Amino acid sequence: MSSHVFISPGDPAGIGPEITLKSLKNFNETHKFVIAGDIQYLDNLSASLKLGFEFIPYGGSKTTSSSKLIEVINIPLQENPVLGSSSVNNAKYILEVLSTCAEHCMDNTKNILVTGPINKETISASGTDFTCLLYKSPIPRDVEESRMPSSA
């Protein structure tokens, strides 16, 4: 089973989707990237940025590698985003995108998860119980050398 890089671009009203697409422009065909999100939104964003990507539905283990062809796990937006204005109506969408990518990484430990920024306040305001999960090391960490806050 080959590995894939699953990308959760973050809040659709934020900078994450744009950074995601611009970043993918710099990778070659040896990488297998899969974005979770609204395929029409990603296509429109790519067109507005003049990136020239083509988006197709994710094909599982038969993922296609191409510098201009990107596979998408299509998850429809709840409402069209307004850049810079995070909406509680898209909180469910944001979490579904993130959890879908995480599930694919749990199915195959060779897979990689890349996440864009999300607005936790927006998610909480939607009434969703949002808890940040932190990696717990099986051994005690050295607080002096750790980059994690001591409250983690």
MOQUIBEL-V378485 format. One record per backbone hydrogen bond with DSSP energy under -0.5 kcal/mol. NH is the residue of the N-H (numbers start at 1). CO is the residue of the C=O. If there is no record, write none. Layout:
nh/co
NH/CO
NH/CO
//
This chain:
nh/co
5/32
6/4
6/112
7/34
8/6
8/114
9/7
9/36
11/117
14/11
19/15
20/16
21/17
22/18
23/19
24/20
25/21
26/23
27/24
31/28
33/31
34/5
35/71
36/7
37/73
39/37
42/38
43/39
44/40
45/41
46/42
47/43
48/44
49/45
50/47
51/46
54/68
56/70
58/72
62/59
63/60
66/64
66/69
70/54
70/68
71/33
72/56
73/35
74/72
75/37
82/85
83/81
84/13
85/82
90/87
91/88
94/90
95/91
96/92
97/93
98/94
99/95
100/96
101/97
102/98
103/99
104/100
105/101
106/102
107/103
108/104
111/108
112/4
114/6
116/8
120/118
123/119
124/120
125/121
126/122
126/123
127/124
128/123
130/128
131/129
133/131
134/132
137/135
143/141
145/142
146/142
152/149
//
